Amino acid sequence: MLQTVETSTAKKTRGCAVTYRAGAGEKFGTCPSNCELNPSSCGSSQIDFDYLGALLQAKPKHGHSFTYTHFSPLHWEWRLNDKSTVLNYSTSGAGQAISANKHFGVPVVCTVSPNFWREGAAYEAELVGEKNRLIGGELFVRCPEEYGAVGGCADCGGKDGPLCARLNRGYIIGFTAHGRSKAAASDPQTRGGCYAAGGNVNLHWSKLADKEQVEPDGEKLVSFVQSLPARAIVRHHVAGDIGLDSGRL
């Protein structure tokens, strides 16, 4: 199930086009079942490669498109290129992020604790005017929206586009865990913490899982992005992932 929004009004994605993806009858149906942030016992163990192919094509003309996935890059890293949607490998904690950044040739992001940016030595990042962390030779750049350097994804990165939409950036982007589940989200050993499982995102996501849809998600996505104006910015999957819908297996 795919929901498309041409112009988001949410604080962080305001002005961007966004999508939500859910399984049939189960919102976590397209997410990996083994994801640490997934608080349910549901999810998918397979990538939907037909949908993935469509997602990689779903980039506006002269624009930017990006998303995040918890599925291992072993199954998709070779499909990325400078003309495709950028997939960020989403990890939990600095340790996982450092390992992923060393072993995979894909952009890496991670969820960190609220204290992460205040621990130990901090170094100024080159790409944003805010102090970030250097750990084991790996640079962690804090999402600039978190500290007010930009108004949101549409304002991030200037003419070169959002930091998360940059394929060969080298540094790790860190997102600070927030909300009622922030303790679980920032602890890789604790199951749960998905930000999309609460608040307004959860309401949209849960309703989407109960809707009916005839056309495949991939076809719907490609048609949607082709209808967007040139230079648009698309944040795919505010909630959801690239898994084969477990509700349709």
Secondary structure, DSSP 8 states (H G I E B T S, - for coil): -EEEESS--STTTTTSEEEEE-BTTBGGGGSBTT-TT--SS--BSSB-HHHHHHHHH---TT-EEEEEE-S-GGGTGGG--TTS-EEEEEEESHHHHHHHHHH-SS-EEEEE-TTGGGSS-EEE-SSSSSEEEEETTEEEEE-TTTTTSSSSGGGTTGGG--GGG-TT--SEEEEE--STTHHHHT-TTSS---GGGSHHHHHHHHHHHTS---S-HHHHHHHHHHTS-TT-EEE--SS--SB--GGG-
